Amino acid sequence: MICEMCGKEAPARPMLVEGIKLNLCPDCAKFGDEYKTQGGQPGQPAPGAPPVSRTVIEARLQKREKRMQTRDVYSGSTTLELVDDYGRAIREAREAKGMDLEEFGKSILEKRGILAKIEANDLIPDDKMIAKLEKALGIKLREQVQTGGTIGGARPGGPPTLADFIKKK
């Protein structure tokens, strides 16, 4: 047999060198430790090891199965989103208070043009502006929206396929 360390043609025996099993000649054997087999068959417990019960094996398999499943990190989460008709809601609340754009802008320290664009749905207000408008007008411009779930018409329990991304007429 050929020594796996020096390549010499000599009778080799299995040795353990830095955690790796190598077939070494007598000269190179001094660099390794004696390789000891654990049990006769691969997959068999080592002699003297405690026996593993069937319930322990089943529990480990169930944990492994749960760990291997894919998870949707976005499912079940809710976020606050701006309502679709925010411009109309702002305009109606402002008119109900009897204020025109100029007066309302002065009261919340914002420019008339910005408020006009927001009321026309041409400008999406940032979170700070939304909070200011909600407080000044006494209305709610944000609603809780459920996010995540499946994409398009994804099959329940299965991963999305290309058909889920195609828009059908």
Sequence and secondary structure as in RCSB ss.txt:
>XXXX:A:sequence
MICEMCGKEAPARPMLVEGIKLNLCPDCAKFGDEYKTQGGQPGQPAPGAPPVSRTVIEARLQKREKRMQTRDVYS
GSTTLELVDDYGRAIREAREAKGMDLEEFGKSILEKRGILAKIEANDLIPDDKMIAKLEKALGIKLREQVQTGGT
IGGARPGGPPTLADFIKKK
>XXXX:A:secstr
 B TTT  BS  EEEEETTEEEEE TTGGGGSEE    SSSTTS  TT     HHHHHHHHHHHHHHHS   TTT
T EEEEE TTHHHHHHHHHHHTT  HHHHHHHHT  HHHHHHHHTTSS   HHHHHHHHHHHT   EEEEE  S 
STT  TTS   HHHHS   
